[in-house]
């Protein structure tokens, strides 16, 4: 889902957040990255390869994960919620990059 650009008084930080919920224990995990300025072009490329405009699949199953992905590159607010089965291709690359960056 594409959201309107942030209002001037909003937090204008470039940030990417991934939240995973569900699974057998129903635990919630969150990873977040604020890209350093020199890495912003790489992150912008990762973000805009994802099909944000496509409707999110709604299927899920018992004990499956649900992924909420939010990106705030300069001038945009993007958000998508995906079942585990839809976390592939560009989505998976973005999620894995955020998780790796948050771990370091």
Residue pairs with C-beta under 8 A, 6 or more apart in sequence:
1 52
1 56
1 78
1 79
1 80
2 52
2 53
2 76
2 77
2 78
3 76
3 77
3 78
3 79
4 77
5 75
5 76
5 77
6 12
6 72
6 75
6 77
12 74
13 34
13 72
14 34
14 35
14 40
14 43
14 72
14 73
14 74
15 32
15 33
15 34
15 70
15 71
15 72
16 32
16 33
16 35
16 43
16 47
16 69
16 70
16 71
16 72
16 94
16 98
17 30
17 31
17 32
17 68
17 69
17 70
17 71
17 98
18 30
18 31
18 32
18 67
18 68
18 69
18 70
18 94
18 95
18 98
18 99
19 28
19 29
19 30
19 67
19 68
19 70
20 28
20 29
20 30
20 65
20 66
20 67
21 27
21 28
21 29
21 65
21 66
21 68
22 60
22 63
22 64
22 65
22 66
22 84
23 63
23 64
23 65
24 63
31 98
31 99
31 101
31 102
31 103
32 98
32 102
33 43
33 97
33 98
33 101
33 102
35 42
35 43
35 101
40 73
40 74
43 73
43 97
44 73
46 90
46 93
46 94
46 97
47 71
47 73
47 78
47 94
48 73
49 90
49 93
49 94
50 69
50 78
50 80
50 90
50 91
50 94
51 90
52 78
52 80
56 80
56 81
56 82
56 86
57 82
57 83
57 85
57 86
58 83
59 83
59 85
60 66
60 83
60 84
60 85
61 83
64 83
64 84
64 85
65 83
65 84
65 87
66 81
66 82
66 83
66 84
67 81
67 82
67 83
67 84
67 87
67 91
67 95
68 79
68 80
68 81
69 78
69 79
69 80
69 81
69 82
69 91
69 94
69 95
70 77
70 78
70 79
71 77
71 78
71 79
71 94
72 78
80 91
82 91
87 95
